[in-house]
Amino acid sequence: MKRSMLGKTLTALSGIMISGAVWADYQLNMREPQSALAKDVYDLHTMINLVCLGIFIVVFGAMFYSIWKHRKAAGHQAEHFHENTTVEIIWTIIPFFILVGMAYPATKSVLAMKDTSNPDMTIKVTGYQWKWEYDYLKDGVKFFSTLSTPRDQIENKAAKGEHYLLEVDEPLVVPVGKKVRVLLTAGDVIHSWWIPELAVKQDAIPGFIRDAWFKSETTGTFRGQCVELCGKDHAFMPIVVKVVTQEEYDAWLASKKGGAEMAAADNTKTFTQEELMAKGAEVYEKNCAACHQANGAGVPGAFPAITGSPTATGPIDAHISTVVNGRPGTAMAAFGGQLSEADIAAVVTYQRNGLGNSVGDMAQPAQVTEIKGGAVAAAPAAN
């Protein structure tokens, strides 16, 4: 999308003082708008900045002119007066009209943001510590989107990538030119879903459903973040929206449905220990390493270690139950609704036979299914 006229004006004014090459490297502004609503927000932002700049020039220009031209050294004597009704009326009326002039387009844009009627598609978005769940309500597709930046980059063991902390394993995919309504909630604490190029930002609050919408006019990949301080890994909760053509979206949707069928088949499969360990390492990295650390050592006083813990070395059914049901009152979330039976079996097997543990047993998806439907007690909270 072409930059708005007001945006071009501001860039041109700034370019008077800064050379083109330098300005290209150092310009500071909002991201390029990719929807009609984002364009309105961009224009509003630029207009208000120009109004503030004009007020600054007029007020401080008058002040410095008065200080210079009427200084005592030039022979001027201070004027003594108590009040001037005309001046007071003028400096009340002018700001009133300035505020009304800014309030009208601002109100118009805010009302447009709240108008979620007549969407082309609806997606439920649920925030968790620290990932997003996307549920395409009419298409039967549901998945989690998790940070995919390698731990080596986060721990400064490798060079940072182009999209450091703004890349995910599963982006939200939507077709171009469609009005997308998002229903937002959270499963633990308050999160906030924000994509600046699309002018959409809404808090996700546990126990409440809030909505917002966006409609991209161009294809591309747009990135945002959770902008509500939501805990230890708040900075590791990016949002990626991939806008594609309708044909590409239909192909992606079919692929996701096929993947869901394969995942369902895995839930009835019997795996070898090698298969479970390989799969479990991936599941652990994405879902457990943030708290328990990549090596299983945990964070003393905050998150317990997996290495040598009573849960990971105790009865396997209790271990599975802990992963499935979590531990109320602690930071241990329930993964029964987030991970498949195969994923839970794999990560339990990995925790029991990796990360410094060597119990020697393994879990199977059938065990997880049985525990999900039963009442197996979780392991003691002492770990």
Buried (B, 14 or more C-beta within 10 A) or exposed (E): BEBBEBBEBBBEEBBEEEEEEEBEEEEEBBBBBBBBBBBBBBBBBBBBEBBEEEEEEEEEEEEEEEEEEEEEEEEEEEEEEEEEEEEEEEEEEEEEEBEEEBEEBBEEBEEBBEEBEEBEBBBBBBBBBBBBBBBBEEBEBBBBBBBBBBBEBBEEEEEEEEBEBBBBBBBBBBBBBBBBBBBBBBBBBBBBBBBBBBBBBBBBBEEEEBBBBBBBBBBEBBBBBBBBEBBBBBBBBBBBBBBBEEEBBEEBBEEBEEEBEEBEEBBEEEBEBEBBBEBBBBBBBBBBBBBBBBEBBBEEEEBBBBBEBBBBBBBBBBBBBBBBBBBEEEBBBBBBEBBBBBBBBBBBBBBBBBBEBEBEEBBBBBBBBBBBEEEBEBBEBEB
